[in-house]
Amino acid sequence: NKENAEGKDTNGENDLEIDCGSVKLSDFDIFDGTIRKVLGIPIQSLKYKELRSICTALELRGIKDKPKNEIISCLTKYIANKSTYLDKENDGTTRRLIGCAFRLLNILFSDAFVERFSRLGTNPSRSELDSEIGRKGSDETFWRSVQGQYLTADKAIDKLAFEDALFSKRNINPGHIVRHDWKKLKRMWTDINGLYKKASERFTQSGTHDSDFWNFCDGN
Protein backbone atom coordinates (compact mmCIF):
# COMPACT_ATOMS: atom_id res chain seq x y z
CA ASN A 1 0.00 0.00 0.00
CA LYS A 2 0.95 3.67 -0.13
CA GLU A 3 2.31 3.87 3.43
CA ASN A 4 4.57 0.87 2.92
CA ALA A 5 5.77 2.25 -0.41
CA GLU A 6 6.82 5.46 1.33
CA GLY A 7 8.58 3.63 4.13
CA LYS A 8 5.72 4.27 6.53
CA ASP A 9 5.83 0.83 8.11
CA THR A 10 2.56 -0.29 9.66
CA ASN A 11 3.84 -3.55 11.14
CA GLY A 12 3.32 -3.92 14.87
CA GLU A 13 1.18 -0.79 15.20
CA ASN A 14 -1.02 -0.63 18.26
CA ASP A 15 -4.80 -0.49 18.31
CA LEU A 16 -4.93 1.71 21.42
CA GLU A 17 -6.12 5.29 21.12
CA ILE A 18 -3.86 7.89 22.69
CA ASP A 19 -4.36 11.62 23.07
CA CYS A 20 -1.57 12.79 20.78
CA GLY A 21 -2.56 16.42 21.18
CA SER A 22 -1.63 16.43 24.88
CA VAL A 23 1.83 14.84 24.58
CA LYS A 24 4.59 16.60 26.55
CA LEU A 25 8.33 16.00 26.75
CA SER A 26 7.86 14.29 30.10
CA ASP A 27 5.65 11.65 28.42
CA PHE A 28 8.64 10.10 26.62
CA ASP A 29 10.63 7.21 28.08
CA ILE A 30 14.21 7.37 26.84
CA PHE A 31 16.95 4.82 27.38
CA ASP A 32 20.53 5.16 26.12
CA GLY A 33 19.60 8.07 23.86
CA THR A 34 16.70 6.22 22.20
CA ILE A 35 12.97 6.83 22.62
CA ARG A 36 11.41 3.60 23.85
CA LYS A 37 7.88 4.64 24.82
CA VAL A 38 5.51 7.60 24.75
CA LEU A 39 2.55 7.68 27.15
CA GLY A 40 3.57 4.13 28.11
CA ILE A 41 3.22 2.80 24.55
CA PRO A 42 6.25 1.54 22.57
CA ILE A 43 7.14 4.25 20.05
CA GLN A 44 7.60 1.74 17.22
CA SER A 45 4.02 0.53 17.64
CA LEU A 46 2.47 3.96 17.08
CA LYS A 47 0.67 4.57 13.82
CA TYR A 48 2.21 6.94 11.30
CA LYS A 49 -0.61 9.46 11.75
CA GLU A 50 -0.15 9.34 15.53
CA LEU A 51 3.53 10.18 15.18
CA ARG A 52 2.65 13.10 12.90
CA SER A 53 0.08 14.31 15.46
CA ILE A 54 2.68 14.12 18.25
CA CYS A 55 5.07 16.21 16.18
CA THR A 56 2.30 18.76 15.63
CA ALA A 57 1.55 18.89 19.37
CA LEU A 58 5.25 19.51 20.10
CA GLU A 59 5.44 22.03 17.23
CA LEU A 60 8.16 19.96 15.59
CA ARG A 61 8.18 20.87 11.93
CA GLY A 62 10.13 19.71 8.92
CA ILE A 63 8.90 16.10 9.04
CA LYS A 64 6.53 16.26 6.06
CA ASP A 65 6.74 13.14 3.87
CA LYS A 66 9.43 11.59 6.06
CA PRO A 67 9.08 7.83 6.70
CA LYS A 68 8.21 6.55 10.15
CA ASN A 69 11.77 5.76 11.31
CA GLU A 70 12.99 9.22 10.27
CA ILE A 71 10.15 10.87 12.19
CA ILE A 72 11.20 8.92 15.30
CA SER A 73 14.79 10.04 14.69
CA CYS A 74 13.64 13.67 14.44
CA LEU A 75 11.69 13.30 17.68
CA THR A 76 14.79 11.89 19.38
CA LYS A 77 16.91 14.86 18.27
CA TYR A 78 14.16 17.28 19.28
CA ILE A 79 13.96 15.91 22.82
CA ALA A 80 17.76 15.80 23.16
CA ASN A 81 17.99 19.44 22.13
CA LYS A 82 15.21 20.46 24.49
CA SER A 83 17.30 19.11 27.35
CA THR A 84 19.77 21.87 26.51
CA TYR A 85 17.20 24.36 27.77
CA LEU A 86 15.89 22.39 30.71
CA ASP A 87 18.52 21.58 33.31
CA LYS A 88 18.24 18.16 34.89
CA GLU A 89 19.50 19.43 38.27
CA ASN A 90 16.25 21.19 39.17
CA ASP A 91 16.97 22.80 42.53
CA GLY A 92 13.73 24.77 42.67
CA THR A 93 15.37 28.17 42.18
CA THR A 94 17.79 28.08 39.25
CA ARG A 95 16.12 25.68 36.81
CA ARG A 96 16.51 26.98 33.30
CA LEU A 97 13.16 27.84 31.68
CA ILE A 98 12.46 28.45 28.02
CA GLY A 99 12.05 32.18 28.69
CA CYS A 100 15.58 32.39 30.12
CA ALA A 101 17.20 32.11 26.70
CA PHE A 102 14.96 34.87 25.31
CA ARG A 103 15.78 37.15 28.24
CA LEU A 104 19.49 36.54 27.73
CA LEU A 105 19.29 37.28 23.99
CA ASN A 106 17.38 40.50 24.70
CA ILE A 107 20.32 41.61 26.85
CA LEU A 108 23.19 40.47 24.63
CA PHE A 109 21.80 42.24 21.56
CA SER A 110 20.66 45.36 23.41
CA ASP A 111 22.33 48.73 22.74
CA ALA A 112 24.02 48.54 26.14
CA PHE A 113 25.79 45.22 25.47
CA VAL A 114 25.98 44.42 21.78
CA GLU A 115 29.25 46.25 21.09
CA ARG A 116 31.08 44.60 23.99
CA PHE A 117 29.46 41.29 23.09
CA SER A 118 30.83 41.51 19.55
CA ARG A 119 34.35 41.99 20.93
CA LEU A 120 34.36 38.88 23.14
CA GLY A 121 37.40 36.74 22.45
CA THR A 122 39.51 39.62 21.15
CA ASN A 123 42.60 40.95 22.93
CA PRO A 124 41.81 43.67 25.52
CA SER A 125 43.23 47.16 25.05
CA ARG A 126 46.07 48.48 27.24
CA SER A 127 43.64 50.59 29.26
CA GLU A 128 41.46 47.51 29.84
CA LEU A 129 44.49 45.50 30.95
CA ASP A 130 45.24 48.18 33.58
CA SER A 131 41.64 48.26 34.83
CA GLU A 132 39.42 45.88 36.77
CA ILE A 133 38.59 44.25 33.42
CA GLY A 134 42.24 43.31 33.01
CA ARG A 135 42.57 42.05 36.57
CA LYS A 136 39.51 39.81 36.41
CA GLY A 137 39.59 39.05 32.72
CA SER A 138 37.44 40.83 30.15
CA ASP A 139 35.35 37.71 29.55
CA GLU A 140 34.36 37.27 33.20
CA THR A 141 33.75 40.99 33.66
CA PHE A 142 31.42 41.05 30.66
CA TRP A 143 29.36 38.08 31.85
CA ARG A 144 29.14 39.48 35.37
CA SER A 145 27.71 42.66 33.85
CA VAL A 146 25.24 40.56 31.87
CA GLN A 147 24.24 38.80 35.08
CA GLY A 148 23.62 42.11 36.81
CA GLN A 149 21.28 43.18 34.02
CA TYR A 150 19.68 39.72 33.85
CA LEU A 151 18.68 39.88 37.52
CA THR A 152 17.21 43.38 37.19
CA ALA A 153 13.62 43.97 36.10
CA ASP A 154 13.57 46.10 32.97
CA LYS A 155 10.61 46.66 30.65
CA ALA A 156 12.92 46.61 27.63
CA ILE A 157 14.06 43.04 28.27
CA ASP A 158 11.06 41.65 30.17
CA LYS A 159 9.13 40.94 26.97
CA LEU A 160 9.63 39.20 23.63
CA ALA A 161 11.39 41.33 21.04
CA PHE A 162 8.64 40.45 18.55
CA GLU A 163 5.52 38.31 18.36
CA ASP A 164 5.29 35.18 16.24
CA ALA A 165 2.79 32.35 15.94
CA LEU A 166 5.57 29.92 16.94
CA PHE A 167 5.71 31.52 20.40
CA SER A 168 1.98 31.62 21.10
CA LYS A 169 1.66 28.09 22.58
CA ARG A 170 5.00 27.97 24.39
CA ASN A 171 4.30 30.19 27.39
CA ILE A 172 7.53 32.13 26.86
CA ASN A 173 8.00 34.77 29.54
CA PRO A 174 11.33 36.65 29.44
CA GLY A 175 10.08 38.72 32.37
CA HIS A 176 10.33 35.77 34.77
CA ILE A 177 13.74 36.18 36.42
CA VAL A 178 15.57 32.98 37.38
CA ARG A 179 18.65 33.68 39.47
CA HIS A 180 21.36 32.24 37.23
CA ASP A 181 25.01 33.02 37.93
CA TRP A 182 27.28 34.47 35.26
CA LYS A 183 28.87 31.11 34.42
CA LYS A 184 25.49 29.58 33.72
CA LEU A 185 24.49 32.50 31.50
CA LYS A 186 27.71 32.06 29.55
CA ARG A 187 27.00 28.33 29.07
CA MET A 188 23.46 29.19 28.00
CA TRP A 189 24.78 31.41 25.21
CA THR A 190 27.22 28.69 24.12
CA ASP A 191 24.30 26.24 23.87
CA ILE A 192 22.14 28.69 21.89
CA ASN A 193 24.96 29.56 19.51
CA GLY A 194 25.76 25.89 18.95
CA LEU A 195 22.15 25.07 18.04
CA TYR A 196 22.01 28.07 15.68
CA LYS A 197 25.20 27.00 13.88
CA LYS A 198 23.88 23.47 13.37
CA ALA A 199 20.59 24.79 11.98
CA SER A 200 22.46 27.19 9.67
CA GLU A 201 24.59 24.37 8.32
CA ARG A 202 21.49 22.34 7.48
CA PHE A 203 19.72 25.38 6.01
CA THR A 204 22.61 26.29 3.69
CA GLN A 205 23.46 22.72 2.71
CA SER A 206 23.67 22.18 -1.03
CA GLY A 207 20.43 20.82 -2.47
CA THR A 208 18.20 22.39 0.18
CA HIS A 209 15.01 23.82 -1.33
CA ASP A 210 13.11 24.77 1.84
CA SER A 211 13.21 28.52 2.51
CA ASP A 212 11.72 28.30 6.02
CA PHE A 213 14.68 28.40 8.44
CA TRP A 214 12.54 27.13 11.31
CA ASN A 215 12.21 23.74 9.62
CA PHE A 216 15.94 23.18 10.18
CA CYS A 217 15.91 24.02 13.90
CA ASP A 218 14.69 20.66 15.27
CA GLY A 219 11.98 22.52 17.19
CA ASN A 220 14.35 24.82 19.09
N, C-alpha and C positions, 0 to 999 in steps of 0.2 A: 504493500500500500504506500501512500504518499509519505507518511511519517517515516517508515522504514527506509524508503528511497532517499530521504534527506538525512538519514542518520539519527532520526528521532526514535530510538529504540523503545518499544512498548513492552518488551519482555519483563516479567516480574513486577509490573505496575500494581499498585494496591487498589483495592475497591473501597477504601475508607474515604470519607469526605472530610477535608480539613479546611479550616478558615484561613485561606492563603492571604487574605487582605489584612489580617491582624498579626502576621509574622514579624517578630522582632529579632534583633541580633542574639538576644539571650535564649531564643528558642532553638538555636543550633547546637548540636553536640559534635564537638571536634576532637579528634584524636590524632596525634602525630601529624598535624597540619592538614588533615583531611576531614571534610564534613562527613559524618557517619549518619546522623539523624537530624530531622527538623520536626518539632512538635512530637517527638517520640517515634516518628516514622522513618525508616531507612530512606535516605535521600535517593538512592538508586531506584526505589520502588514508586517514586512519585511520577505521576503522569506529566507529559511534556507541557500541557496547558497549565498544570499546577505550578511547575517550575517557573513558567513565564509570569504567572500571577504573583508569585513570591518576589520575583525581580521587580515587578511593578510596585508592589507594596514597599519594597526597600528603596525604590527610586533608582534602581540599577539599570542603566540604559546601555545601549550598544550591543544587545544580545539578539537582535532581530535576525531570524533565519539561521541562527547557530544551532547545531545539533545538541542533543541532550547532554552529552558528556562535556561539551564546551561550555554550556550554560552552568553546569556544576562547577567547572573550573573557574569561571568568572565569579561565581558566588564565593568560592573559596578565597580568591584574591581580594574580593570586596571586604569580606569579614576580617581578613588578615590586615588590610589597610586601615579598617576602622579601629583596630586595636591600637594603632598609632595615636589616635586621638583620645582613647579611653584608657587611662592607666589602670593596670591590674591591681596596684597597691592602694586601693581605695581606703584612705584614712579618715574619711568623713569631712575633711576640710580642704584638701588640696587635690582632689580628684579632677582630672582634666575633663572639661565639658566641651561640647562642640562649639559653643560660643567663645571659648577661650582663644581659639585660633583666629577668629574674626576680630576680637578685641586687640590681639597682638598685631595683626596686619594693619588695623586702623592706626596704631601708634607708629609702627615702623615706616609707613608711607605718609605720615603726617608731615606738615611743613617743619615742625620742630625737630624731627628726627631723620628725615629722608637723606639729607646731605651727609650726615655722619654715618648713617647706615650704609650708604654707597661707598664709603671709604674704609669699611671694615676689611682688615687683612692687609692694608697698605702700611708702609713704614710711617711712624709718627714723626711730626716735625720736631725741630730742636726745642721749640718752646713747649711742646707737649711732653717731650722727654724730661724737661726740667720741672714740670708741674705734677700735680697729683695724678694726672692721667699716666704720666711716665712711670711714676712710682708704683702704681697699682697695675698698670697695663691698660692700654687704650681699649682693648676688647672688654675686659671686666668692667671698666668704668662706664662704657657705653651701655652694657646690659644692666648694670645697676641703675642707670638713669631710666632705662626702659621700664624696669621693675617699679621705680618710684611713680612713673606715670600710670603704669598698669594698675596699681593699687589705689589710684586716685579717681574718684568719680568725676567725669567730664562729659558734658553733653555731646561734644564733638566725636568722642570715641565710644560712647555708650550705646550706639545704634549702628545698624548696618549701613555701609556706605551707599548701597543702592538696593532696591527691591527687585526680586526675581521670583518667578513661579517655583524655581527649584528650592527656594528657601521657605516657602509658605508652610510646608508640612513638617519642618524639621525643628521647630521650636528653638531657633537660634537667638540667643539673647546676649549680645556683647556687653550689655550693661551689668550683667551678673559678675561680680568680682570674686574670683577664686584666688586665694593668697599664695600664688606661686613665687618661688625665689628666682633670682636672676639666672641661675644655672638651668633651671627647668624651662624658663622662657627661651633661653638660647637653644636648648634641645628641641623645643617645639618648632622654632623657626627652621632648624636643620631638617626636621621631619617634613614640614610643609614644602620646603624647597626641593627635597628629594622626590616627593610625590609629583610636584610640578614638572621636574625635569623628565621623569619617566613618562608622564602623559605627553609632554612635548615631543619626546622621541617617537612615540607611537603616532602622534598626530602628523608629524613631518616625514614619516617613513615613506619611501618610494612606493607608489602604487596605491596610496590611500586616497579615497575619493569622497570621504565623509568630511563635510566642512564644519560640523558641530563639534567643537573642542571637548565639550562635556562628555561625549561618548567615549573618549579615550582616558577618562579620569577614574575608571573603576569605582564610580559612585562617591568619590571624595570631593 
